[in-house]
Amino acid sequence: MDNRIPALQYVLFAEAFQKFAALARQYHFYEEEVARMEAPIYKMSPYQRKDDVK
């Protein structure tokens, strides 16, 4: 399934998530959940080759 989003939207979304994740990790806020949320974000990257998307 190809669930990638347009590049600009992905960059804005990933940047916002990384800011959230950095703050959450700084205060040990649901560290396991933050790590679990991070994986699907990288799968949505429009910078992956189409053959790499599963």
matplotlib code that plots the C-alpha trace (Angstrom):
import matplotlib.pyplot as plt

x = [0.0, 1.4, 0.6, 3.1, 2.1, 3.4, 6.9, 6.2, 3.4, 5.7, 8.5, 6.2, 4.6, 7.9, 9.5, 6.6, 6.7, 10.4, 10.0, 7.3, 9.4, 12.4, 10.4, 8.6, 12.0, 13.5, 10.8, 10.5, 6.9, 5.5, 8.9, 7.8, 4.7, 6.8, 9.1, 6.1, 4.6, 7.9, 8.1, 4.9, 6.1, 9.2, 7.1, 5.0, 8.1, 7.8, 11.6, 11.4, 11.5, 8.1, 9.6, 10.6, 7.1, 5.2]
y = [0.0, 3.4, 5.7, 8.4, 12.1, 15.1, 16.1, 19.5, 18.2, 15.4, 17.7, 19.9, 17.0, 15.2, 18.4, 19.0, 15.4, 15.6, 18.7, 16.9, 13.7, 15.6, 17.3, 14.1, 12.2, 15.1, 14.7, 10.9, 11.3, 8.0, 7.1, 3.7, 5.2, 8.0, 5.4, 3.3, 6.4, 7.3, 4.2, 4.8, 8.4, 7.2, 4.7, 7.7, 9.4, 10.5, 10.1, 6.3, 4.5, 3.1, -0.5, 0.1, 0.8, -2.2]
z = [0.0, -1.0, 1.9, 1.2, 1.4, -0.6, 0.2, 1.7, 4.0, 5.1, 6.0, 8.0, 9.8, 10.5, 11.8, 14.2, 15.4, 16.0, 18.2, 20.1, 20.4, 21.6, 24.4, 25.3, 25.6, 27.6, 30.3, 29.9, 28.7, 27.4, 25.9, 24.5, 22.9, 21.2, 19.8, 18.5, 16.9, 15.1, 12.9, 10.8, 10.2, 8.4, 6.4, 5.0, 3.6, 0.0, -0.3, -0.3, -3.6, -4.6, -4.4, -0.8, 0.4, 1.8]

ax = plt.figure().add_subplot(projection="3d")
ax.plot(x, y, z, "-o")
ax.set_aspect("equal")
plt.show()
